[in-house]
Amino acid sequence: MNKFVICVNSKGCEASLEKWKLYPVLEEDEVSGFIRIIDETKEDYLYPKDYFLAVELPVVVAERLEKEYFAEIEDV
């Protein structure tokens, strides 16, 4: 996967998204104009792409974030 986005708009979704937080992208363009991420409820949902900006991270950083993020999800 190794694709991350940062939330720049959480209006109307404040309980599910934290503005300025990084989220891993599960699927992109599953539905035109939307991306699927795991949000603060620890479930995956579709959100408008314009709520996020793509972030390019070094591979080692992206791999570590992905590993830690999904380990945390599994512990819930």
For each residue, the residues with C-beta under 8 A, 3 or more apart:
1: 24 25 26 66
2: 57 59 62 63 66
3: 24 25 28 54 62
4: 22 23 24 25 54 55 57 62 65
5: 22 23 25 35 37 52 53 54 55
6: 20 21 22 23 52 53 55
7: 10 17 18 19 20 21 23 51 52
8: 19 20 51 52 53
9: 19 50 51 52
10: 7 13 14 16 17 18 19 51
11: 14
12:
13: 10 16 17 39 47 51
14: 10 11 17
15: 40 41
16: 10 13 39 40 41 45
17: 7 10 13 14 21 23 39 40 47 51
18: 7 10 21 40
19: 7 8 9 10
20: 6 7 8
21: 6 7 17 18
22: 4 5 6 55 65
23: 4 5 6 7 17 37 38 39 52
24: 1 3 4 37 38 65 66 69 70
25: 1 3 4 5 28 35 36 37
26: 1 36 37 38 44
27: 30 35 36
28: 3 25 35 36 49
29: 32 34 35
30: 27 34 35 36 46
31: 34 46
32: 29
33: 48 49 50
34: 29 30 31 46 47 48 49
35: 5 25 27 28 29 30 46 47 49 52
36: 25 26 27 28 30 44 45 46 47
37: 5 23 24 25 26 44 45 47 52
38: 23 24 26 42 43 44 69 73
39: 13 16 17 23 42 43 44 45 47
40: 15 16 17 18
41: 15 16 45
42: 38 39 73 76
43: 38 39
44: 26 36 37 38 39
45: 16 36 37 39 41
46: 30 31 34 35 36
47: 13 17 34 35 36 37 39 51 52
48: 33 34 51
49: 28 33 34 35 52
50: 9 33
51: 7 8 9 10 13 17 47 48
52: 5 6 7 8 9 23 35 37 47 49
53: 5 6 8
54: 3 4 5
55: 4 5 6 22
56:
57: 2 4 61 62 65
58: 61 62
59: 2 62 63
60: 63 64
61: 57 58 64 65
62: 2 3 4 57 58 59 65 66
63: 2 59 60 66 67
64: 60 61 67 68
65: 4 22 24 57 61 62 68 69
66: 1 2 24 62 63 69 70
67: 63 64 70 71
68: 64 65 71 72
69: 24 38 65 66 72 73
70: 24 66 67 73 74
71: 67 68 74 75
72: 68 69 75 76
73: 38 42 69 70 76
74: 70 71
75: 71 72
76: 42 72 73
